[in-house]
Amino acid sequence: MARYTREGECLWSAPIVLGAVSFPGVVEMGDRTGWEIRPRRPWVPEEIGVDHWEPLLVSGDRIAASFTDTRGGIGRTFFLDLESGETVSATTPAPAGRKAIAGPGQFLIGSQGYGAFTTVLFGGDGAETARWATHGAMLVDKNGSVSGPELENRLPSRSRFRRLAPDNSLVDGPALTGYYTSDPAMDCEGTVVFWRDGKLLAVDTDLTGHELFAMDDSRAVIGRALLLSEGSVVVSLDNEVMVFRTPLSSLAEGPWPCGEGNLQGNPLLS
């Protein structure tokens, strides 16, 4: 990891010691006789690649840098001090999942796969402050409330829209059919909109679901839901771009109102 000024001066450079990235349930596959599962043997990957979904998050005086092995999907997130580059702490190895900025110096780190299905909140000191038994495309409003559609590699779907309560419990929203889901977006009234199972869905602050549009469509390549001015919602499906007029308001203020926190995830020109 390195930090540079706009003029190209290196302020600091710090090595990341990844360490072991094995995880229970992951087994080694492949040998000279063909593909074979070898149980009870931890897999130590030969190559390590950068997590290309949320490779680097910066909030307050903290950096969250995630690294994932390229074959097994097991990784770690390292929390660094922005000023010095010193590693404050690191997560234990786990299957990679969705991540988000939860507030100043705070991060949500998700894990899904090999039996893991969790979202953990980490504070500025790098310590775990909350844990929920769910994983999904979570959004964070201006008050720090976290909610979003669950994402689980399972059919038939058991996923629901969830709100993550401060006491580590889950508040159930509507059940979600289907599998493929767009990144959601939240408007300034707290309503979340996303595409799933051929439907444009909205869930309001009372966790009441609303079907804004529906068609017989199960395409797998779905772009993020973009919330534009005057409530327009844009979703890409394969090679099509669909634009909907909705009663939603403008994109919410907060640390994570949409995928990638609106840095790239919801481009909007005023």
MARDOTI-910009 format. One record per residue (C-alpha): x, y, z; chain; residue number from 1. Coordinates in pm, 1 decimal, always signed. Layout:
// MARDOTI-910009
<node u="X" v="Y" w="Z" c="A" k="NUM"/>
...
***
This chain:
// MARDOTI-910009
<node u="+0.0" v="+0.0" w="+0.0" c="A" k="1"/>
<node u="+124.5" v="+350.5" w="-79.0" c="A" k="2"/>
<node u="-13.1" v="+702.7" w="-49.4" c="A" k="3"/>
<node u="+85.7" v="+982.4" w="-285.4" c="A" k="4"/>
<node u="+19.0" v="+1353.7" w="-311.1" c="A" k="5"/>
<node u="-139.4" v="+1505.1" w="-620.0" c="A" k="6"/>
<node u="+211.1" v="+1602.5" w="-731.2" c="A" k="7"/>
<node u="+326.8" v="+1240.7" w="-716.9" c="A" k="8"/>
<node u="+526.1" v="+1257.8" w="-393.1" c="A" k="9"/>
<node u="+512.3" v="+936.4" w="-190.8" c="A" k="10"/>
<node u="+396.0" v="+1014.9" w="+162.4" c="A" k="11"/>
<node u="+434.7" v="+657.1" w="+283.2" c="A" k="12"/>
<node u="+466.5" v="+301.9" w="+158.7" c="A" k="13"/>
<node u="+373.9" v="+5.1" w="+375.8" c="A" k="14"/>
<node u="+394.8" v="-369.5" w="+303.0" c="A" k="15"/>
<node u="+91.2" v="-589.1" w="+365.4" c="A" k="16"/>
<node u="+171.8" v="-922.6" w="+528.5" c="A" k="17"/>
<node u="-119.7" v="-1135.5" w="+414.3" c="A" k="18"/>
<node u="-41.6" v="-1448.2" w="+614.5" c="A" k="19"/>
<node u="-243.1" v="-1769.7" w="+581.5" c="A" k="20"/>
<node u="-581.3" v="-1745.2" w="+408.1" c="A" k="21"/>
<node u="-725.1" v="-2091.4" w="+468.6" c="A" k="22"/>
<node u="-1085.0" v="-2133.4" w="+586.0" c="A" k="23"/>
<node u="-1283.0" v="-2435.0" w="+715.9" c="A" k="24"/>
<node u="-1471.8" v="-2605.2" w="+435.9" c="A" k="25"/>
<node u="-1235.5" v="-2500.7" w="+157.4" c="A" k="26"/>
<node u="-1052.5" v="-2797.4" w="+11.2" c="A" k="27"/>
<node u="-776.4" v="-2837.3" w="-244.6" c="A" k="28"/>
<node u="-879.0" v="-2939.0" w="-593.5" c="A" k="29"/>
<node u="-680.9" v="-3071.1" w="-887.8" c="A" k="30"/>
<node u="-378.0" v="-3300.6" w="-928.3" c="A" k="31"/>
<node u="-202.0" v="-3486.4" w="-1205.3" c="A" k="32"/>
<node u="-482.9" v="-3741.8" w="-1235.0" c="A" k="33"/>
<node u="-755.3" v="-3481.6" w="-1281.9" c="A" k="34"/>
<node u="-990.7" v="-3281.1" w="-1065.3" c="A" k="35"/>
<node u="-1035.3" v="-3428.4" w="-722.3" c="A" k="36"/>
<node u="-1161.6" v="-3302.4" w="-389.2" c="A" k="37"/>
<node u="-922.3" v="-3373.8" w="-104.3" c="A" k="38"/>
<node u="-1107.7" v="-3330.3" w="+226.7" c="A" k="39"/>
<node u="-951.6" v="-3216.7" w="+554.1" c="A" k="40"/>
<node u="-660.5" v="-3049.2" w="+382.5" c="A" k="41"/>
<node u="-653.9" v="-2668.4" w="+403.4" c="A" k="42"/>
<node u="-599.4" v="-2499.7" w="+70.0" c="A" k="43"/>
<node u="-304.4" v="-2261.8" w="+56.6" c="A" k="44"/>
<node u="-342.8" v="-2069.6" w="-270.8" c="A" k="45"/>
<node u="-53.0" v="-2021.8" w="-509.8" c="A" k="46"/>
<node u="-155.3" v="-1672.9" w="-618.0" c="A" k="47"/>
<node u="-308.9" v="-1377.7" w="-439.0" c="A" k="48"/>
<node u="-507.8" v="-1113.6" w="-624.8" c="A" k="49"/>
<node u="-665.4" v="-787.1" w="-521.5" c="A" k="50"/>
<node u="-1038.1" v="-793.8" w="-449.7" c="A" k="51"/>
<node u="-1170.6" v="-619.7" w="-759.6" c="A" k="52"/>
<node u="-1516.0" v="-536.0" w="-620.4" c="A" k="53"/>
<node u="-1425.3" v="-302.3" w="-335.2" c="A" k="54"/>
<node u="-1047.0" v="-297.3" w="-338.1" c="A" k="55"/>
<node u="-998.0" v="+15.6" w="-128.1" c="A" k="56"/>
<node u="-1226.5" v="+210.4" w="+105.5" c="A" k="57"/>
<node u="-1122.5" v="+531.4" w="+283.6" c="A" k="58"/>
<node u="-1325.1" v="+688.0" w="+565.2" c="A" k="59"/>
<node u="-1205.0" v="+943.0" w="+819.0" c="A" k="60"/>
<node u="-848.7" v="+854.2" w="+915.7" c="A" k="61"/>
<node u="-880.6" v="+486.6" w="+823.3" c="A" k="62"/>
<node u="-826.9" v="+277.1" w="+510.4" c="A" k="63"/>
<node u="-982.9" v="-64.4" w="+454.0" c="A" k="64"/>
<node u="-780.4" v="-262.3" w="+198.2" c="A" k="65"/>
<node u="-907.9" v="-606.9" w="+97.1" c="A" k="66"/>
<node u="-708.0" v="-886.7" w="-63.1" c="A" k="67"/>
<node u="-856.3" v="-1213.8" w="-187.0" c="A" k="68"/>
<node u="-696.8" v="-1527.9" w="-325.1" c="A" k="69"/>
<node u="-776.9" v="-1570.3" w="-692.5" c="A" k="70"/>
<node u="-897.5" v="-1932.7" w="-678.9" c="A" k="71"/>
<node u="-1069.9" v="-2000.1" w="-349.6" c="A" k="72"/>
<node u="-1221.3" v="-1658.9" w="-277.6" c="A" k="73"/>
<node u="-1078.3" v="-1645.1" w="+75.7" c="A" k="74"/>
<node u="-940.7" v="-1309.6" w="+182.4" c="A" k="75"/>
<node u="-871.6" v="-1056.5" w="+453.3" c="A" k="76"/>
<node u="-931.0" v="-686.6" w="+505.7" c="A" k="77"/>
<node u="-652.9" v="-473.3" w="+655.0" c="A" k="78"/>
<node u="-730.4" v="-149.5" w="+838.9" c="A" k="79"/>
<node u="-456.3" v="+110.8" w="+799.7" c="A" k="80"/>
<node u="-397.2" v="+455.8" w="+945.9" c="A" k="81"/>
<node u="-436.3" v="+713.8" w="+669.3" c="A" k="82"/>
<node u="-158.9" v="+942.0" w="+794.1" c="A" k="83"/>
<node u="+113.0" v="+686.2" w="+865.4" c="A" k="84"/>
<node u="+18.5" v="+373.2" w="+670.6" c="A" k="85"/>
<node u="+51.4" v="+164.9" w="+986.5" c="A" k="86"/>
<node u="-167.7" v="-146.8" w="+997.6" c="A" k="87"/>
<node u="-412.6" v="-101.7" w="+1284.3" c="A" k="88"/>
<node u="-572.2" v="-446.7" w="+1261.0" c="A" k="89"/>
<node u="-687.4" v="-711.2" w="+1013.6" c="A" k="90"/>
<node u="-981.3" v="-944.7" w="+980.3" c="A" k="91"/>
<node u="-940.2" v="-1319.5" w="+1010.9" c="A" k="92"/>
<node u="-941.7" v="-1507.5" w="+677.0" c="A" k="93"/>
<node u="-1295.3" v="-1559.3" w="+544.9" c="A" k="94"/>
<node u="-1486.1" v="-1591.2" w="+216.2" c="A" k="95"/>
<node u="-1503.3" v="-1255.1" w="+43.6" c="A" k="96"/>
<node u="-1830.5" v="-1061.8" w="+49.8" c="A" k="97"/>
<node u="-1978.4" v="-715.3" w="+10.4" c="A" k="98"/>
<node u="-1827.0" v="-417.5" w="+190.4" c="A" k="99"/>
<node u="-1937.8" v="-63.8" w="+267.7" c="A" k="100"/>
<node u="-1839.4" v="+251.1" w="+455.1" c="A" k="101"/>
<node u="-2061.9" v="+274.1" w="+764.2" c="A" k="102"/>
<node u="-1944.1" v="+607.7" w="+904.2" c="A" k="103"/>
<node u="-1624.6" v="+798.8" w="+989.9" c="A" k="104"/>
<node u="-1357.0" v="+530.8" w="+1028.5" c="A" k="105"/>
<node u="-1622.7" v="+256.6" w="+1028.5" c="A" k="106"/>
<node u="-1663.9" v="-25.2" w="+777.5" c="A" k="107"/>
<node u="-1907.2" v="-309.2" w="+707.7" c="A" k="108"/>
<node u="-1731.3" v="-628.4" w="+596.8" c="A" k="109"/>
<node u="-1947.8" v="-908.5" w="+459.4" c="A" k="110"/>
<node u="-1864.4" v="-1276.0" w="+415.8" c="A" k="111"/>
<node u="-2059.7" v="-1532.9" w="+211.5" c="A" k="112"/>
<node u="-1974.1" v="-1887.4" w="+108.3" c="A" k="113"/>
<node u="-1841.1" v="-2215.4" w="+253.8" c="A" k="114"/>
<node u="-2098.1" v="-2186.1" w="+533.0" c="A" k="115"/>
<node u="-2021.8" v="-1822.0" w="+613.1" c="A" k="116"/>
<node u="-2309.8" v="-1571.5" w="+595.0" c="A" k="117"/>
<node u="-2225.5" v="-1268.2" w="+805.6" c="A" k="118"/>
<node u="-2183.6" v="-891.3" w="+809.0" c="A" k="119"/>
<node u="-1949.8" v="-735.9" w="+1066.8" c="A" k="120"/>
<node u="-1913.0" v="-371.4" w="+1169.3" c="A" k="121"/>
<node u="-1558.6" v="-256.7" w="+1250.2" c="A" k="122"/>
<node u="-1480.1" v="+66.5" w="+1436.5" c="A" k="123"/>
<node u="-1194.2" v="+312.2" w="+1403.1" c="A" k="124"/>
<node u="-969.0" v="+101.9" w="+1625.8" c="A" k="125"/>
<node u="-1016.9" v="-192.9" w="+1392.2" c="A" k="126"/>
<node u="-1214.2" v="-390.7" w="+1650.1" c="A" k="127"/>
<node u="-1541.5" v="-568.7" w="+1579.7" c="A" k="128"/>
<node u="-1833.1" v="-372.4" w="+1727.8" c="A" k="129"/>
<node u="-2133.6" v="-561.8" w="+1585.4" c="A" k="130"/>
<node u="-2209.2" v="-881.3" w="+1393.7" c="A" k="131"/>
<node u="-2519.5" v="-992.1" w="+1207.1" c="A" k="132"/>
<node u="-2613.7" v="-1331.5" w="+1062.3" c="A" k="133"/>
<node u="-2674.9" v="-1198.0" w="+712.8" c="A" k="134"/>
<node u="-2492.2" v="-1086.4" w="+401.0" c="A" k="135"/>
<node u="-2606.3" v="-859.9" w="+122.0" c="A" k="136"/>
<node u="-2582.2" v="-535.6" w="-69.8" c="A" k="137"/>
<node u="-2618.7" v="-315.7" w="+236.6" c="A" k="138"/>
<node u="-2679.1" v="+59.2" w="+230.2" c="A" k="139"/>
<node u="-2615.8" v="+305.7" w="+514.6" c="A" k="140"/>
<node u="-2831.3" v="+615.3" w="+565.8" c="A" k="141"/>
<node u="-2733.6" v="+946.7" w="+724.2" c="A" k="142"/>
<node u="-2828.6" v="+815.2" w="+1070.2" c="A" k="143"/>
<node u="-2608.7" v="+506.8" w="+1037.6" c="A" k="144"/>
<node u="-2900.1" v="+265.5" w="+986.8" c="A" k="145"/>
<node u="-2804.1" v="-31.4" w="+767.1" c="A" k="146"/>
<node u="-3041.7" v="-217.5" w="+535.3" c="A" k="147"/>
<node u="-3050.4" v="-394.0" w="+201.3" c="A" k="148"/>
<node u="-3136.6" v="-707.7" w="+4.1" c="A" k="149"/>
<node u="-2969.7" v="-1029.7" w="+114.5" c="A" k="150"/>
<node u="-2739.1" v="-1204.9" w="-132.6" c="A" k="151"/>
<node u="-2699.4" v="-1578.7" w="-85.4" c="A" k="152"/>
<node u="-2579.2" v="-1843.7" w="-329.8" c="A" k="153"/>
<node u="-2886.5" v="-2059.7" w="-290.3" c="A" k="154"/>
<node u="-3199.4" v="-2160.8" w="-480.2" c="A" k="155"/>
<node u="-3482.4" v="-2162.4" w="-401.7" c="A" k="156"/>
<node u="-3428.7" v="-1824.1" w="-244.1" c="A" k="157"/>
<node u="-3434.6" v="-1778.2" w="+132.1" c="A" k="158"/>
<node u="-3330.6" v="-1415.0" w="+103.1" c="A" k="159"/>
<node u="-3522.6" v="-1122.8" w="+241.9" c="A" k="160"/>
<node u="-3477.3" v="-750.4" w="+260.5" c="A" k="161"/>
<node u="-3320.3" v="-694.0" w="+603.4" c="A" k="162"/>
<node u="-3253.5" v="-410.7" w="+843.6" c="A" k="163"/>
<node u="-2954.5" v="-459.2" w="+1074.3" c="A" k="164"/>
<node u="-3052.2" v="-358.9" w="+1428.6" c="A" k="165"/>
<node u="-2799.0" v="-218.3" w="+1680.2" c="A" k="166"/>
<node u="-2840.7" v="-520.6" w="+1909.3" c="A" k="167"/>
<node u="-2706.5" v="-757.7" w="+1637.3" c="A" k="168"/>
<node u="-3056.8" v="-877.7" w="+1550.8" c="A" k="169"/>
<node u="-3227.2" v="-863.0" w="+1211.4" c="A" k="170"/>
<node u="-3554.6" v="-692.5" w="+1126.3" c="A" k="171"/>
<node u="-3733.6" v="-876.4" w="+846.4" c="A" k="172"/>
<node u="-3853.0" v="-701.7" w="+536.3" c="A" k="173"/>
<node u="-4026.0" v="-864.4" w="+239.5" c="A" k="174"/>
<node u="-3912.7" v="-1202.3" w="+108.1" c="A" k="175"/>
<node u="-3719.8" v="-1194.8" w="-221.0" c="A" k="176"/>
<node u="-3777.3" v="-1441.4" w="-501.8" c="A" k="177"/>
<node u="-3524.4" v="-1523.3" w="-771.1" c="A" k="178"/>
<node u="-3147.2" v="-1494.9" w="-747.7" c="A" k="179"/>
<node u="-2977.3" v="-1217.2" w="-947.8" c="A" k="180"/>
<node u="-2995.9" v="-871.6" w="-791.1" c="A" k="181"/>
<node u="-2882.0" v="-525.3" w="-892.5" c="A" k="182"/>
<node u="-2688.7" v="-302.9" w="-656.2" c="A" k="183"/>
<node u="-2957.8" v="-100.4" w="-476.5" c="A" k="184"/>
<node u="-2990.2" v="+274.3" w="-425.3" c="A" k="185"/>
<node u="-3157.2" v="+470.4" w="-144.9" c="A" k="186"/>
<node u="-3349.9" v="+793.8" w="-183.3" c="A" k="187"/>
<node u="-3352.5" v="+1076.2" w="+71.8" c="A" k="188"/>
<node u="-3674.8" v="+942.5" w="+226.9" c="A" k="189"/>
<node u="-3502.2" v="+612.8" w="+305.4" c="A" k="190"/>
<node u="-3671.4" v="+404.1" w="+34.0" c="A" k="191"/>
<node u="-3443.9" v="+147.5" w="-131.1" c="A" k="192"/>
<node u="-3488.5" v="+52.7" w="-497.3" c="A" k="193"/>
<node u="-3335.8" v="-244.0" w="-683.4" c="A" k="194"/>
<node u="-3403.1" v="-495.8" w="-962.7" c="A" k="195"/>
<node u="-3456.6" v="-864.2" w="-886.8" c="A" k="196"/>
<node u="-3637.1" v="-1155.9" w="-1052.7" c="A" k="197"/>
<node u="-3777.7" v="-946.5" w="-1337.9" c="A" k="198"/>
<node u="-3912.4" v="-678.2" w="-1106.8" c="A" k="199"/>
<node u="-3821.9" v="-324.6" w="-1006.6" c="A" k="200"/>
<node u="-3875.3" v="-333.4" w="-630.3" c="A" k="201"/>
<node u="-3882.9" v="-63.4" w="-364.8" c="A" k="202"/>
<node u="-3877.5" v="-109.0" w="+13.5" c="A" k="203"/>
<node u="-3968.9" v="+189.9" w="+230.8" c="A" k="204"/>
<node u="-3862.2" v="+276.9" w="+585.1" c="A" k="205"/>
<node u="-4152.6" v="+73.7" w="+727.0" c="A" k="206"/>
<node u="-4002.7" v="-229.1" w="+543.9" c="A" k="207"/>
<node u="-4308.0" v="-246.2" w="+320.3" c="A" k="208"/>
<node u="-4231.5" v="-374.5" w="-27.2" c="A" k="209"/>
<node u="-4363.3" v="-213.4" w="-346.2" c="A" k="210"/>
<node u="-4354.7" v="-362.3" w="-696.3" c="A" k="211"/>
<node u="-4292.5" v="-71.4" w="-934.2" c="A" k="212"/>
<node u="-4260.6" v="-275.1" w="-1253.4" c="A" k="213"/>
<node u="-4263.6" v="-642.5" w="-1351.5" c="A" k="214"/>
<node u="-4199.9" v="-852.7" w="-1658.8" c="A" k="215"/>
<node u="-4115.0" v="-1213.3" w="-1739.6" c="A" k="216"/>
<node u="-3736.7" v="-1183.6" w="-1733.7" c="A" k="217"/>
<node u="-3463.9" v="-1383.1" w="-1559.1" c="A" k="218"/>
<node u="-3150.5" v="-1241.0" w="-1720.9" c="A" k="219"/>
<node u="-2834.3" v="-1286.6" w="-1519.8" c="A" k="220"/>
<node u="-2632.6" v="-983.5" w="-1631.6" c="A" k="221"/>
<node u="-2780.1" v="-696.6" w="-1431.0" c="A" k="222"/>
<node u="-2619.9" v="-356.9" w="-1376.3" c="A" k="223"/>
<node u="-2660.1" v="-145.6" w="-1067.4" c="A" k="224"/>
<node u="-2978.4" v="+53.4" w="-1010.5" c="A" k="225"/>
<node u="-2903.1" v="+421.8" w="-1066.3" c="A" k="226"/>
<node u="-3127.2" v="+677.5" w="-896.8" c="A" k="227"/>
<node u="-3128.8" v="+997.2" w="-1103.3" c="A" k="228"/>
<node u="-3307.2" v="+1328.0" w="-1068.9" c="A" k="229"/>
<node u="-3683.0" v="+1346.8" w="-1020.4" c="A" k="230"/>
<node u="-3702.6" v="+981.1" w="-919.5" c="A" k="231"/>
<node u="-3587.3" v="+828.4" w="-1248.4" c="A" k="232"/>
<node u="-3435.1" v="+482.4" w="-1203.7" c="A" k="233"/>
<node u="-3198.8" v="+329.7" w="-1461.0" c="A" k="234"/>
<node u="-3114.6" v="-41.9" w="-1476.9" c="A" k="235"/>
<node u="-2914.4" v="-227.7" w="-1741.3" c="A" k="236"/>
<node u="-3017.2" v="-583.2" w="-1835.2" c="A" k="237"/>
<node u="-2764.5" v="-752.9" w="-2062.7" c="A" k="238"/>
<node u="-2740.1" v="-516.1" w="-2361.6" c="A" k="239"/>
<node u="-3050.5" v="-313.7" w="-2275.3" c="A" k="240"/>
<node u="-3085.8" v="-1.5" w="-2062.3" c="A" k="241"/>
<node u="-3423.8" v="+50.8" w="-1899.8" c="A" k="242"/>
<node u="-3538.0" v="+385.3" w="-1756.4" c="A" k="243"/>
<node u="-3833.5" v="+407.2" w="-1516.8" c="A" k="244"/>
<node u="-4023.6" v="+705.2" w="-1383.7" c="A" k="245"/>
<node u="-4093.9" v="+643.7" w="-1015.0" c="A" k="246"/>
<node u="-4229.6" v="+838.0" w="-715.1" c="A" k="247"/>
<node u="-3887.6" v="+819.0" w="-546.1" c="A" k="248"/>
<node u="-3695.8" v="+1132.4" w="-450.6" c="A" k="249"/>
<node u="-3327.9" v="+1214.5" w="-502.2" c="A" k="250"/>
<node u="-3035.3" v="+1001.7" w="-386.7" c="A" k="251"/>
<node u="-2989.6" v="+998.3" w="-9.5" c="A" k="252"/>
<node u="-2715.3" v="+1176.2" w="+177.6" c="A" k="253"/>
<node u="-2507.1" v="+942.6" w="+389.9" c="A" k="254"/>
<node u="-2190.3" v="+735.1" w="+388.4" c="A" k="255"/>
<node u="-2320.3" v="+461.5" w="+154.2" c="A" k="256"/>
<node u="-2647.4" v="+540.8" w="-30.6" c="A" k="257"/>
<node u="-2567.1" v="+306.7" w="-322.0" c="A" k="258"/>
<node u="-2305.5" v="+61.6" w="-445.6" c="A" k="259"/>
<node u="-1955.0" v="+214.3" w="-429.3" c="A" k="260"/>
<node u="-2090.8" v="+496.8" w="-216.9" c="A" k="261"/>
<node u="-2168.0" v="+715.0" w="-521.2" c="A" k="262"/>
<node u="-1798.3" v="+756.5" w="-600.5" c="A" k="263"/>
<node u="-1863.3" v="+562.0" w="-920.7" c="A" k="264"/>
<node u="-2179.3" v="+370.2" w="-847.6" c="A" k="265"/>
<node u="-2445.2" v="+635.4" w="-911.3" c="A" k="266"/>
<node u="-2307.5" v="+902.3" w="-1147.0" c="A" k="267"/>
<node u="-2543.1" v="+1197.9" w="-1151.8" c="A" k="268"/>
<node u="-2486.3" v="+1534.6" w="-1316.0" c="A" k="269"/>
<node u="-2683.6" v="+1828.3" w="-1179.4" c="A" k="270"/>
***
